[in-house]
Amino acid sequence: MDRVLRQGVGYQFGPGGVEPLLGGKRAVVFTTSNTPRDDELASSATPWKTSGRRACSTFCGVEDFLRRNFESIIMSTPEQRKGWLDEVRTIVRQRFPA
């Protein structure tokens, strides 16, 4: 994330400190993990629930943020992964219509 939402793209430093550059923008973040879904949803300390969301919304100014995690990668079947890719296409088309 720090290679994409970097200084000059997601934020800049001004006289008052950090200035968000993505105000009013929409973001979709797709992640993968091997953590079972119930454990992922129950944990309030996952990196994306803390630093990731804060970096996108507060630090960079993104106002409309969606994260979708796909799990468990290690236990998934080719059919599940194909379904996940279809879901990614659907989400992107819905959130970023042409």
Protein Blocks (a to p, Z undefined) as FASTA:
>chain_A
ZZmmgghilpccdfklpadfkghiacddddddfbdfklmmmpmkbfklmmmmmmmmmmno
pabdcddddddfklpcfklmmmmmmmmmmmmmmmmcZZ
